[in-house]
Structure formats: structure tokens, C-alpha cells
Amino acid sequence: MKVILKKKHETLGDVGEIVNVKSGFARNFLIPNGVAMAATPGNLKIVEKEKKLYEIAEQRAVADAEQLKEKLEATSVTAELQVGEEEKVFGAITSHNIADLLADKGFEIDRRKILLDEPIKALGVYEVAVRLHADVDAKIKVWAVKQ
């Protein structure tokens, strides 16, 4: 079944593309969730208009993300860790902790957008990536210090 994508889909393509998918996938997932619509001549005209609006909104979102990136990269956060004998660290700094520290500085960042491979379990300075948009990542400095 041929469908027209109304939203960007990571495996199928971008907005406005006509893709061929299995009919069950289209009927049960793509069309009910508003990701795609059936490829008819009338729907092609509708999607062309929506595509232009989507591109404008996408440009605006990227510009906003770039501005936020500049502000975030100028910011560093300090997280305190409990340290025992011989500099052994108790606990860890997670993306949730970093999100809370950023919230204290006035940035409302979802913890799932903080790209931390594994929790920070040692003292030092770390660069942590924050996904602000699909095309924009910011790097913030996280200082792990003794409590």
C-alpha cells in the first residue's frame, strides 16, 4: 500500500515522501497515529501545503534549538558526590541529576534528552551531550566534586 508521510519517520523517510508499506502497518499504525495518509491525488495536494508549513516550523525549531545551545554551552553545572576513604565514590550522577541541576539554573531540559551513556561514578570534569533537536546537540560541562 502506498502512503504519504505526514510526519518524519526515522525508518520510512521525511514529510511528503510516498512510500510503499504493508497494508496492515499502514491501516493499524501509520494512518491512525497521523504519521501517514493514503496516497491519493487529493491527499497529495493537501500534503504539499502541510509540507511547506512543516518546513517553516522545522526551521523555527532549529533556530530556537541553536539559541538554546549557545546558552547551554556557556553553562556548567556542579554535582556533589559522597566520597569515602581513598577517594572511593558512593553513588553516581545520572541524567536525572543533571536535569535537576539544569532546572536550578533555569533550563527545563527533559532527562531523556541528556545523552549520558552510563552514570558518572568518578570525580572530574565531564562533557555531556544534550539533544535539543534532531539536528542540534549541545555539550555542557558537568563538574563532579566532593561533597
C-alpha positions as CSV (number, residue, x, y, z in Angstrom):
1,M,0.0,0.0,0.0
2,K,1.3,3.4,-0.9
3,V,1.1,6.1,1.7
4,I,2.2,9.7,2.0
5,L,4.2,10.6,5.2
6,K,2.7,13.5,7.2
7,K,5.4,13.4,9.8
8,K,9.1,12.5,9.7
9,H,9.6,8.8,10.5
10,E,13.0,7.6,11.4
11,T,12.9,4.4,9.2
12,L,10.5,5.4,6.4
13,G,11.5,8.9,5.5
14,D,10.7,12.6,5.6
15,V,7.5,14.6,5.3
16,G,5.8,14.4,1.9
17,E,7.5,11.2,0.7
18,I,5.5,8.5,-0.9
19,V,6.5,5.1,0.5
20,N,5.3,1.6,-0.1
21,V,4.4,-0.3,3.2
22,K,2.4,-3.3,4.1
23,S,-1.3,-2.6,4.3
24,G,-1.6,-3.8,7.9
25,F,1.2,-1.5,9.1
26,A,-0.5,1.5,7.3
27,R,-4.0,0.7,8.5
28,N,-3.2,-0.2,12.0
29,F,-0.3,2.2,12.9
30,L,0.6,4.9,10.4
31,I,-2.8,6.2,9.5
32,P,-4.4,6.1,13.0
33,N,-1.4,7.8,14.6
34,G,-1.4,10.6,12.0
35,V,2.1,9.6,10.6
36,A,0.8,8.9,7.1
37,M,-2.3,9.1,4.8
38,A,-3.3,7.1,1.8
39,A,-1.6,8.2,-1.4
40,T,-4.5,9.6,-3.4
41,P,-4.3,12.6,-5.8
42,G,-6.4,14.8,-3.4
43,N,-4.2,13.9,-0.4
44,L,-1.0,14.7,-2.5
45,K,-2.3,18.4,-2.7
46,I,-3.0,18.5,1.0
47,V,0.4,17.2,1.9
48,E,2.2,19.7,-0.3
49,K,0.6,22.5,1.7
50,E,1.3,20.8,5.0
51,K,4.9,20.2,3.9
52,K,5.5,23.9,3.4
53,L,4.1,24.7,6.9
54,Y,6.2,21.8,8.4
55,E,9.4,23.2,6.8
56,I,8.8,26.6,8.3
57,A,8.0,25.2,11.7
58,E,11.1,23.0,11.5
59,Q,13.3,25.9,10.6
60,R,11.9,27.8,13.6
61,A,12.6,24.9,15.9
62,V,16.2,24.5,14.7
63,A,16.8,28.2,15.2
64,D,15.4,28.1,18.7
65,A,17.5,25.0,19.5
66,E,20.6,26.8,18.2
67,Q,19.9,29.7,20.5
68,L,19.4,27.4,23.5
69,K,22.6,25.5,22.5
70,E,24.6,28.7,22.8
71,K,23.2,29.4,26.3
72,L,23.7,25.8,27.4
73,E,27.3,25.6,26.2
74,A,28.1,28.7,28.3
75,T,26.8,27.0,31.4
76,S,28.4,24.4,33.6
77,V,26.8,22.5,36.5
78,T,28.4,21.2,39.6
79,A,27.3,17.9,41.2
80,E,28.5,16.8,44.5
81,L,29.3,13.1,45.2
82,Q,29.9,11.5,48.6
83,V,33.5,10.3,48.8
84,G,34.9,7.9,51.3
85,E,38.4,6.7,52.1
86,E,40.9,6.5,49.3
87,E,38.7,8.7,47.1
88,K,36.1,5.9,46.7
89,V,32.9,7.4,45.4
90,F,29.5,6.5,46.7
91,G,26.6,6.9,44.3
92,A,26.6,8.3,40.8
93,I,25.4,11.3,38.8
94,T,22.6,10.3,36.4
95,S,20.8,12.2,33.7
96,H,18.0,12.8,36.2
97,N,20.5,14.6,38.5
98,I,21.9,16.7,35.6
99,A,18.3,17.7,34.6
100,D,17.6,18.8,38.1
101,L,20.9,20.9,38.2
102,L,20.0,22.5,34.9
103,A,16.5,23.2,36.2
104,D,18.1,25.1,39.1
105,K,19.9,27.2,36.5
106,G,16.6,28.0,34.6
107,F,16.8,25.4,31.8
108,E,13.9,23.0,31.5
109,I,15.5,20.0,29.8
110,D,13.9,16.6,29.7
111,R,16.2,14.0,31.3
112,R,15.7,11.7,28.3
113,K,17.4,14.3,26.1
114,I,20.5,14.2,28.1
115,L,22.8,11.7,26.4
116,L,24.7,10.0,29.1
117,D,26.0,6.5,28.2
118,E,26.5,5.5,31.8
119,P,26.2,7.3,35.1
120,I,29.2,9.3,36.2
121,K,30.9,7.5,39.1
122,A,34.2,9.4,39.5
123,L,35.4,12.9,40.3
124,G,36.3,15.2,37.5
125,V,35.0,17.3,34.7
126,Y,32.8,15.7,32.0
127,E,31.3,16.9,28.8
128,V,27.7,15.6,28.4
129,A,25.7,15.9,25.3
130,V,22.1,17.3,25.3
131,R,19.9,16.6,22.3
132,L,17.9,19.8,21.8
133,H,16.6,18.9,18.3
134,A,17.2,16.0,15.9
135,D,19.9,18.1,14.2
136,V,21.2,20.1,17.2
137,D,23.3,18.7,20.1
138,A,24.8,20.9,22.9
139,K,27.7,20.0,25.1
140,I,27.6,21.0,28.8
141,K,30.3,20.7,31.4
142,V,29.5,18.7,34.5
143,W,31.8,19.0,37.4
144,A,31.8,16.1,39.8
145,V,33.2,17.3,43.1
146,K,33.5,16.0,46.7
147,Q,30.6,16.7,49.0
